[in-house]
Amino acid sequence: MKIDSVVFLGICAVGLLMGTVQAQQPAPVSNSMVQAIGLEADTTQPAPPTRPDTTQYNSADRPDTVRSTSTQPVLQPALPATNSPTSTTQPVGTGTAGRQTTADAPESVVGSGKISGKLLTPQAGKNQPVEFASIGLFRSRDSSSVTGALTDEKGFFQMTNLAPDAYYLLIQSLGFAAKRVPRIVISMDKPIVDLGNVLMTETAKQLQEVVVQGQRQAYEYSLDRKIVNVDQLPIAQGGSAIDILQNVPSVTVDVDGTLSLRGSSNIIVLVDGKPSGLTGLDRQAVLDQIPASNIERIEMITNPSSRFDADGAAGIINIILKKERAAGFNGNVQLNVGTRDKYNASVNLNTRFKKLNLFSSYNFRANRRFQYRISERQNIFEDSISYLAQRNDAIRRSVNNNLRVGFDYTLSPRDNITASILYRPEYSRDSEEENFNTLDANRVSLGRTLRITEETEPERGLDYVFGYRRTFDKQGRELTFDATTSTNKSTEYQNFSNTTTLPETLLTPNFLIGQQRADNGRENRVAVLQLDFVEPLKDKKKLETGLKHTYRRLASDYTFENLLDGIWTINPAISNNFIYDERTSAAYVNFGNEIRKFSYQVGLRTEYTNITTDQRTTNVKTQRDYIYLFPSVFLNYNASESQKMQVNYSRRINRPSTWSLNPFIDLSDPLNIRYGNPNLNPELINSFEISHLLYGKSTTLTSSLFYRQTNNEITNYRTLRPDGITEQTSLNLNRSQNYGLEVVVTQDLTRWWKVNGNFSFFQRNIQASADIPGILTRTNRSWTARVTSNMNPKKGTDIQVAMNYRSPFIVAQGTIKGFFNVDLGVKQNILKGRGTVSLRVSDIFNTLQFQNESFGSNFVSSTRSKRESRIGFIGFSYRLSRQVVREKERDQERDDTPTENEF
């Protein structure tokens, strides 16, 4: 009940502070006294701010190192306007012996002067210290910045090494009215000035409901990335990360959760800019386990610089989790109920006091979905034709929990650490029924086989994250260290029941009739160490460098048993024990510069990778190691404030997935078996892009021409054996090319109606090498389109409608047909803005299904898959915090944070 006590004391403090508290200040110094010590009289009187600058960065706040690769200074006192229209003042550094770091401001003359004092505020009849307040020191004669400081835990501050002059202080702190202390004079005779107690006035409106005056756009665009703000997407309420990605421009998600961007599925998914422990799982599991309520925004970087991992041909999708920055106690709760047994709830809490910020969150998701798959394969042999028709119906249930606790701690004004633990228990239960119908050339059934599978899988995971950030006296210099380690353990239990009416002569050896069972124990470990350093150089130049080491170990121990004469007996032909071990070490350097309207960045990254695959069942062990260089070049031209252009190039790599390297034969579908290829080479990609960004009064237009060449492209290859069984494995093609045009338009139709449109057209060429069948050499044109309509008919009401379409596109051995869907979301604020009621309906017309056609030298097949997609959610969320953070302040914070391509 400590929180209730804090809230009660806060209310009492508000009542005591209704009057105006005057600061204790030294008496102003006359101009005659100033002139008597040889200084000019103070003729400038800059006006103090009319309200506290709550966008001011507080040292207790941990900066979002993912949002920006550049550094925000630890102290940013707001500077008053000067009389000179051409002067520009910038934030200064911190420290008790601070120095001028602004490029355009004059250097201070080092002296022996010192200014000290103590910031206090009346609370409950006593004066309490004001901690970590920002204090800027300025010359009175020209308002130039001299130095700055932060108050300590007791409210004390001091600034040393000051030259004789007349100064004034500007003091700012979140929750307090800004204060200006004028006419502080340091002379040779009196070098030390003690201001004593300086009283600060709390702003009552900081403890009251704050009206949201601005709103972020749902979609934001820059030259190097696209940003989706999840809070502004009513159509994503109650869903998971995969539901949000279905509404990200240029991204498509199929029935199996496979992502593709501009025609390529080789995408790297990061969480807060780092590989998550979830990355040991398949991608759909990663996205399904991250609830939308925990996500602040998603960044899509189509052509990353050398600072990022070289993985991912099509680019990087970076999921940014929510981080509460407001002081005091804050939190929110959310509950969503969906059709057909779908429920999710979340609680996010944050408490900030003194140097410590504590945060925690809990998310619960219970999901039940149906899906089916219908396929038909025509087998074409020299002397006969036959058909195989299959239908798979499944119901998948899962219960997922996420518990996250952590803290940020300010060791000093220059040093900050953060640590967190994420615990992820999950339980899933699936039921599948698959019918096989074997037909002759006249489509007369020769017999049917029924396979029923019951599967359960308990799972648990732990993620540990530690980060350290160090800033320096030199503005922009920064050192960061990040360490993450995580484990994921699960055991999949399967029970099979097979019955058939086929004659024994048509049964394949691997199609086992009767009862079988299997258990698959998985253990995944991921560890990442990363060190980054940023050094600003002279004349807007910047140098970035860093080291990174990544370790992955993925193990799977699969045991298959047959029930023979009432006794469970291990089948060694199907059992499998596979170990995947990967170690990657990387180093990079980036150099950037800005020359008038031009800026550029050149970088080089090198990565050494060692991969060992150990198939212990068949005693096949393979080791591969390779080292590659990955250059990147970015050229920017700012034609005006409303028009920008960029040309960039980067080289990237796509390493084979774990299971594509596993040579074990997967017999889960005995008529369509699969196995990996341990001799696969990684894909190497050269990516080029030209982008143009135009800001109009009511229109934003982003257009990009892109070209991507992939060497050693990895593809699935399927063949039909004489016994009617298909085999699928992975192999390297010669190369492929993807090139096309992407256009994104945001248009304000009225003050309350905005439309966002995205169109991408590309051509894909696939070229097989000489030793691979020529049927894999193909060419295809494809396009995607998305239109999102955002309406705010009245204050607090948001309505969003999204329409998505993707035309047919090719893969190496087939064609994926087009698909279309429409989503609707409505959000209404209630309870004076503290509460929100939302309604979401995905795939309103139930049109979202996936169809593909594939072929080989002696077969043709078609498949239609449908996953439950028309889902309705109704939700309620409530803010527990006593203050609602202004969205426009978050916007300002983001606008003030340079991206990695700004110098």
N, C-alpha and C positions, 0 to 999 in steps of 0.2 A: 504493500500500500504506500510505498515511498513516493510513487508518482503522484498519487492523489494529494499527498502532503505538499509536494512541490507546487502542484497546480494551485492549491489553496493559498500557500504563501505568496505565489505570484499574484493572485487576485487581490490579496491584502496590500501588496506593494503598489499595485495600480491605484488603489484608493488613496494611499498615502502620497502618491506622486501627482495628484491632479493639479497641484499648484506648480508654478514655475520655479525651478531651483537655479539660483544664480551662481556662477563659478567664482571662486576666489582667484583673483588675478592681481598681478603687480600693477601699481599705478603707472599710467602711460608716461612715457618720457617725452619731454618737450623738444621741439625742433632746435631750440637754442642750445640745449645741452648736447644734442647730436652734433651741431655745427662746432661746438666748443672743443670736441675731441677730434675734429678734423674730418668728419663725415658729412655727406650731403643730407639735406633735410628730406624727410619722407613726404613726397607729394603724391604718392599713389596710395589708394585705399581700395584694394580689391575687395569686392563684395563677397561675403561668405556664402556658401551654398544655402539654398532655401530649404533643403531637406537632406537627411542623411543619405549618403550614397550606398545603398544596400547592394549594389553590384560590386562594391569594394571587395577585393579578395581578402579573406581572413586567414591568417597563418595557421589557424587550427584546422582549416579545411584542407584535406588532401586533394591536390590537383588531379584531374582526370587525365592520366598520362596517355590513354588511348585516343582520346578526342583530339589531342594535338601532339605532334612530335616536337614542337617548340616549347620553350619554357615561359611560364608566367612568372614575373618577379614575385618574391615573397611579400613585398610591400608595394602597394600602389596607391599612395595618397592622391586624392583628386586635387588637381591644381587649378587655382583661379585663373580667369582670363587675364591676359596682360593687355597693356595699351597698344602694343605693337601687333598689327594684323598679321605679320609674317612669323612671329615667334611661335615655336611649338615646344611645349613642355611634355616630358615623359615621366613615367613612374621611376622611382629611385629605389636603390637597394635598402637593405635593413642592416641592423646591427648597432651596437652601442658606439662603435667607432666607424660609422658609415662614411661613405664617400660618394661623390657625384658619379653616376654611371650613365647618365643620359648623353647620347651622342651629341645632341644639339645644344646642350646647356654648358656654360662655362665651368671650368674646373675650379674647385675651391682652393683657396690658399691655406695651407696647413698652419694652424696656430696652436696656442695653448688654452684656448677658451673652452668652457664646458657649460652646458645647460642641463639641468636635471629637474625632476619633479615627480609628483605622484598623482595618478588619476583615481578619483573616488566617485562613488555615487551613493546617495542616501537610500537605504533599504531597511524597513522595519525600525526606524529611529536611529540607525547606525550607518556610518559611512563604510561601504564595502569597496574593495579595489576593483578597478576595471581592467581585466586581463587582456593582453594581446591586442590592444588598441593600436591603430596605425597613426603614426605621428610624422608629419613632414615639416621640415625646416626650410624657409624661403627667405631670400634677401628682401628687405623692405623696399629698396630703391628700384628694383626691376622685376620682382617676383620670380627670380630664377631659383631653381631648386638647388639646395645645398646638400642635404643628407636626410636620413629618416631613421626611425627606430620603432620598436614595438615595446609595449609595457610588459613586465614580467608577471608572475603569479600574484605579486603584492601590489601591482599597479605602478611600480617604479619604472622610470625611464631616464636615460641620460644620453647626451651626444657630446663627443669630445673632439679635440683637435680642430677647434673652430678659430677662424681668424677674426680680428676686431672688425665689427660691422654692426648694423642694425638688422634685426631679423623679426619674423613672425612665425608662429606655429599654426598648423592646421591639423586638427585631431579628429579622427573618425573611427567609429566602431559600430558594428551591426547592433541595432536596438537602441542607439543613443543619438541625440541631436549632434550634428557636426559643430565643432567649437574652434574659434579662431582666437589665439592669444597674440595680441599685437605688440609692437614696439619693444622688443627685447634687445638690449644693447650690450655688446661685449666690447670692452676697451682694454688697453694695456694696463690701466690701473685697476680695473675690475673685470678680470677674465672669467670669473665663475659666477653664474646666475642660478640661484635655486628658486624655482617657482613655487615651491611648497605644495600644498594640496590644491589640485585643480578639479573642481566638481563637474561631473557630466550629468546631463539631463536625459533620463530615459524617455523614449518616444512612446506615448500610450498606444498609438495605432499599431505598434509592433506586436502588442499583446491582444489586439482585437482582430476581428475578421477583416481580411484584406481582399478587396474586390479585384478579381482578375481583369486587368485592363488590356492585356494583349494576349495573343495566342499564336503559338508556333504553327507553321505550316505542316501538314501531314508529310509532304515530300519537299526536300531541299536538295539543291544541286550545286555542285562546284565542278571544276574541270577534272579533278582526279577522283571524285567519289559522288555517290548518291546516298542520301540519308533519308530514312523513313522513321518518323517520330511515332512510336507505337501509341502513346496516349491520345493521339489525334486520329486513330483508326478505329472507329466504332465497329467495323467489320472484323476486327481481330479480338474483340472482347471475349474473354472466357476460353480462348484457344491456347495453342502452344506456338513455339517458334515456327513450326512448319506452316501454320495457318497464316502467320504474318508474311512469310516469304512468298506465299502465293499471291501477295499484293505488292511485291517489290518489282519495280520496273525492270524488264528484260530477263526476269527469273521465272522459270516454269517448274512445277513440281508434279511428278506423275503419281500413279496409284500406289507405287511402292516407296514413295518418299524420295525418289531420285531427283536431285536438283540439276538444272541445266541453265547456263547463261550464254546467250548469243550462240546457241547451238552446241555448246560443250558442257559435259557433265563433270569436268575436272575442276572442281571448285574447292578451295580450302575454307573451312568454317572455323573461326576463332571466337573465343569468349573473352571479352575485355582485352582484346589484342593478343591473347596468348592461347596456345593449344590447351584445351580443357582435358581433364581426366576422362571425360566422356568420349574423347576422340579415339579411345581404344575400342569403341563400339562401332557398329555400322552407323552411317550418317542419319538414317531415319530415327534411330534410337536417341542420338544426340539431340535432334530437334524436338522430338516428342517429349523429352524429359525436361525441357526448359519452358516453364509456363509464361504466357504472354504478360501476365501481371508483374513479372520480375524484370521485364525488358524495357529499357528506356528508349533505345533506338537501335536501328540496324544500319550499318554502313556497308556499302558495296563499292569495292575498289577494283576497277576493271584492269588496271595496269600498275601494280604496286612498284615502289622504288626498291633499291637494294637494301633498304633498312628492314624490309619484311622478308619472311621466308620465301625462297624461290619456288616453293610448291604451288601447284594450282595453275593450270593452263589458262583458264578463263578469268582468274582473279581471286579475290578474297572477299568473303562475307564475314563481317565483324559484328558480333552481337554484344552490345553494350548493356550491362545490367544496371539497374537503378542504384543510385547512391544519394542518400539524403544529405544535404549540405546545411540545412537550417539549424540554428542554435536551439538548445533546449531539447525537450521531448517531442518527437514527431512520430507519426505512424499512420497506417491505413489498413483497413480490413476489406476483403472482397469475397463475395460469394456468387457463384454462377451455377445455374441448373439448366441442363440441356435435355433434349429429347432422347428417348430410349436409353435411360440410365447413364447419363453423363453428368458428373458433378465435379466442381473444383472450387477450392477456397484458398485464400492466402492471407497472411498477416505479416506486415513489414513494420519493424520498430527501429527507432534510432534515438539515442540520447547523447547529446554533446555537452560537455562541461570541462572547463579549464583546458588542459592539453589533450584530453582523452575524448575520443568519440567511439561509442559502442553501437553496433548495429546487429540486427538479427532478422531473420525471415523464416517463415514456414509456409510451405505450399503442399496442398493435397489435391490429387487428381484421380478420379475414378472414371474409367472410360470403357464403353462397350460398343463395338462396331461390327457390322457384318460386311462381308465382301464376297465376291464370286469371280471366277475366271472360267471362261468357255473357250475351248480351242479345238481346232480340227487340223489334222495333218494328213496329207496325201503322200503315200509312199510309192515311188515310181521306180520299178525294177525292169530289167530287160524282158522278163517273161511274165510279169504280173504287176497288178496295181492293187493296193489296199488302202484302207483309211483307219485312222484312229481318232475317235472323238472323246474329249475329256471335259468334265465339268467339276469344278472345285468350289464348294460352298464352305465358308468359314465364319465363325464368330470369335472375335478376339476381345478379351477382357484384360484390363490392367489397372492396378492401383499403385500410384506413384507418390512418394513423399520426398520433399527436399527441405532439409533443415540447415540453415546457414547462420553462423555466428562469427563475429570478428570485431576488430578494433583498428582505429587509427590513433597514433600517438605522436605528438610533436616533441621530439627530444630537445630541440632548440629552434630558434627562428630559421635555421638553415637545414635542419635535419628532421625527417619525418619517416616513420615506419608504419606499415600496415600488415595485418595478418588476418587470415580467416580460415575456417574449416567448414566444409560442406559435406553433409551426410545424406546419402541417397539410397534408401531402401525402396525396393519395388517388387511387386508380385504380379505375374501375368498368367493367364489361363486361356488356352486356345482350344477350339474344337473344330476339326475339319472333316469333311466328307467328300471323297473324290470318287467319281464314277468313270471307268474306262470302258468304252464300247469299241470293240474291234469289228471292222466291216470289210467285206470283200469288194471286188471291183464294181459290183452292182449296188453297193451300199446296203447289202443284206448283213444283218448282225450275225457274227460268228460266236459271240459270247460276251458277257459283261463281267466286269470285276469291280468290286466295291472295297475301298480302302478307308477305314475310319481311324483318325488320329486324335488322341487326347494328349495335350501337352501342358505342363505347368513349369514355371521358372521363377524361383525366388532369387533375388539379386540384391546386392548391396555395394555401395561405393563410397569412397572417402576422397575428398580433394583438400589439399593443404596449399595455401598460398601465402607467401611472404614477400614483401616489397620494401625497399629502402630508397629514399630520394634525398639527394644532397644538392643544395644550391650554394653559390659562391658570391663574393663581393662583386665580381664582374657580372653585370646583368646578362642573362642568357646562358651562362655557363651552368651545366647541370650534369650530375652523375646519378644514374639509377641502376639498381640491382633488383632482379626479380627471380624468385625460385618457386616453382610449383612441383608438387609431386602428388600422385593420385593412384588409387588402386580400384579395381572393379572386379568383383567375384560373383559368379552365378553358376547355377547348375540347372540344366534343362532336362526335365524328365518327360519321356515320350512313351506312349503305349499305342501299338498298332494292331489292327484287326483286319485281315484280308480274307475275302471270300470271292469265288469266281464260278462262272458257268462255262468258261472256256475249256475246250478239250485239252488234255495233258500235252498233246503234241504241239500246241500253240503257246504253251507257257514258257517263258524265258527262264533261264537258270536263276536269275536274281530276283524273280518275282516270287516271293515266299508266301505261301498260303498258310493261314493260321494266326497265331499270336506271336508278336514280337514286342520287345521293349528296348529302350536305349536311355542312357544318361550322358550328358555332355557337360563336363566341368570346365568352365572358362575362368581364366585369371589374367587380367590385363594390368600392366603397370606403365605409367608414363611419368617421366621426370624432365624438367626443363630448367636450365640455368642460363640467365641472360644478363649481360652487363652492357650499358649504353652510356656514351659520353657525348655531350654537345658543347662545342667551343665556338662562340662568336668571334669573328675576326674583324679586321679593320674594313671600313667602307661597306658595311652590310653583307660581308662575306660570312659564311658559316661552314663549320666542319663538324660532321657527325661520324662516329665510329663505334663499333661494338663487337662483342663476342657472344656466341650462343652455343650451347650443347644440349641436344635432345636425345633421350633414351626411351625406347619403347620395347616392351616385352609382352607378347601376346601368346597365351598358351591355351590349347584346347585338347582335352582328353575325352574321347568319344568311345563309349563301350556299347556294343550292340549284342543283344541276346535273343535266341529263339526258344520257344517253349516246345521241347521235344519230349514226348511221353511223360508230360507233367513236370519236367525238370528244366529250369532255365539254364541254357548253355550258351557260352560266349561264341559269337561268330567272328573269328579273326580276320575274315576277308572284308568285313565292313567296319570293324573297330579301328580307331584312329587316334594317334597321339601326336600332336603337331606343335612345334615351338617356333615362334618368329621373334628374332632379336634384331633390333635396328639401333645404330648409333650414328648420329649426324653432328659434326662440329662445323661451325660457320664463323666467318669474320666478314665485316663489311666496312666500307668507308664511303661517305657522301660529301661532296663539296658543292656549295651553292653560292650564288652571287646575284646581285640586282644592279642593273645599270639603266637608270631612268625607267622607261616603260618595259624594259626587257629584264627577265630573270631566267636563270638556268640552274639546273642541278645535274651533276654527273656522279655516278656511283659505281662501285664494283663490289660484288659479293662472291665469296668462294665457299663452297660446301664440300666437305668430305663425308661420304656415307659408307658405312660397313653394315651389310645385311647378312644374317645367317638364318637359314631355314632348316629345321631339323624335323624330318618326318620319321619319327621313331618306330612307327608300326612297320614301315617298309624299309627302315634303315637307309633312307635317302637324305643325305645332308649336303646342303649347297651353301657356298659362301661367295658373296659378291661385294666388291668395294670399288668406288669410283670417286673422282674429284672433278668438279666442273667450276668454271667461272661464269658469273651472271652479271653482265654490265647493265646499266640503265642510264638513260638520258632524258631529261625533261627540259623543254624550252617553252617559256611563257611570254606572252605579249599582252600587256594591258593597254589596249587602244584608248580606253576611257573608263570612267567609273562604271559604265553600263555595258562594256563590251570587252571580252577577254578571249584569248586564243592559247592553245597549247598543242605542241607536238611532242610525242614521247615514244620511247622504245625501251623494251626490257626483254631479257632472256629468262625463261622459266623452265621448271622441270616438273614432271609428274611421275612419281615413283609407283610401281605396281602395288596394288592393295595386298593385304595379307592373304586373303583367300584365293586371289588369282595366282599366287605363287605356290599354294599347297597342292602337291601332286596327288593327294588322296582322292579316291573316287567316291563321290557323294551319290548314294543310292536311295535318297529319300523319295525320289520319283523313279522307280525302277525302269520305266520306259523312256525316260529322258535323264540321263546321268550327266554329271559334271565333275570336272577335276581341273586343278590348276597347273601352271607351267612355271617351274622354278627357274627357268632360263630366260625369263622375260627381261628385256632391257627397259630402262626408264625412258619416258618421252622427253624430248627436248623441244622447247617452243620458243619461237621468235615472234614477239608481239609488237605491232605498230598501231598508233592511234593519233588522229588529228581531231581536236575538239574545239568547239566554238560556243561561247556562253554570252547570251544577250539578255540584259535586264531592261524591260520597258516599264512604263507607268503601271500597266495592269497585266503585262505579259512577261513571262520568262521562257526563253527558248534555248535549249541545249541540243547541239547536233554533233555527231561524231562519225568519222570514217575510221573503220578498223580493219586490220589485216592480221591474221594469225596463222603461222605455218608450224605444223607439228611434225617432227621427225620421229620415227619409230613408234607411231601411234599404236596404242594398245586397244585391241578389239576382241570381242567374243566371236568364236568361230565354231559352227555347229555342223556335224556330218551325220549321215544316216548309215547305219550298219546293215548288212544283209539280213540280220535277224529282226529288223524292224525297230531297233533301239537307236535313239540319237545320242551322240556324245557331244558335249560342249566344253571347250577349253579356251584359253586366251593365247593370243599371239601378237607379234609386232608386225604392223604394216610398214610400207615404205615411208609414206608421209600423207598428210592431209592439209588442205588450206580452207580457212574460213575467212571470208571478207564481206563487208557490207556497210550499211548506213543505219544509224540509230538517231531518232529525233524524239525529244521530250519537250512538251509544251505545257506550261501552267498559265491559265487564263482566268482573270477575274471578270466574270460576266456581270455581276452586280456586287454590291457591298456584302451581300450575304450568300453569294453563290460563286463557287470557284470550281473549275474543271481542270483536271490533269490528264494529259494524253501521252501515251508512249507508243512509238512505232519502231520496229526493228526489222530490217530486211537484210538477209545474208545468203551467200552462196557457199555451198560446201562441196569440196572436191576430195575424193578418197582415192589414193593410188596404192595398189598392192605391189609388192616387190616381185622379182622374177620367180621366186620359189613358192609363191602363194597363189592360189587359184585366181584367175583373172576376173571371176564374177564379183570380186570385192572391189574392183575399180569402178567408182560410180560418181555421178554429179547430180546435185539437186539445189533448187532455190526454195527458200522458205521465209516466212515472216511471222512476227508476233505483234499483237496490238492489245493495248489496255487503256480503258477510259475510266477515270474515277471522278465522280461528281460529289462535291462537298457542299452541303447547304446548311446555313445557320439562320433559319427563318425568324428566330427570336433569341434573345439572350439566354444562354444556358442550354440551348437545343442544338444538337449536331445530327445531321442526317448524311449518310454516305452510301452511295451506290457504285459498285465496281463491276465492270464487264471485261472479261478476258477471252482472248482467242489466240490459238496457235495453229498455223497451217500445217499440213503434212510435211514431214522432214525425213531424211534418210539416215540409216545407220549402215554399217558395212554390209550387213546381210539381210537388209529388209527396209521397210518403211513404217514409220509411226504416223498414224492418221491424225488429222486435226481434232482439236477439242475446244469446247466453249462452255463458259459458266458465268453466272451473275450472282453477286453477293450483295446483301443489304445490311446496314447497321444504323441504329438510332441510339443516341445518348442524351439524357436529360438530367441537368443538375437540379438537386432539390436540397432542402434543409439549409438554405442560404449558402449554397455552394459547397457545403461539407459532404453532402451525399450525392451519389450519381446512380441513376437507374439506366440500364442499357439493354438493348435487344439486338440480337444478331441472328441472321439467317444466311447460311452459306449455301451456294448452289440452289437458288430459289426454284429453278425449273428442272432440277435434277438431271441436268444434261452432261455432267462431268463424268466421262468414261474414256477409257484408253483402248485403242485398237491398233494392232500392228500386223503386218504381213512379213513373213520371212521365207527364205528359199535357200536351197542348196543345189548341188548338181543332180540330186535324185529325190528331192522332196519339195513340197510347198506347204506352208502352214499359215493359219490365221488365228489370232487370239483377241478376245474382247474381255477386258477386266473392268470391274466396277467395285469401287469402295464406297461405303456409305458416305455421302457427301452433302446431302440436304439435311442440315442439322440446325436446329433452333436453340439459342441460348438466351436466357433472361438473367440479368445480373444486378447486383447492388454492391456499391462500394461506399465506404465512409472514412473520412479523414479524422484521425484521432488527434492530430496536432492542433495546437492553439493558434497556429498561424498558417495561412495558405500562401505558399511561395508564389510570387508573381511570375507568370510565364515569360513576360517580356524581359525580366531580369535574367532568366536563364538564357534567353535569346542573346542578351547583351554579353553575357559571359562567354557564350559560344562565338559570337562575332568578334570578341576581343582576343580569342585564342587563334593564333595563326595555324594554318595547316602546314604539313611538312614541305609543301612546295612554295611557301612564301618565305622570302628572305629579307 
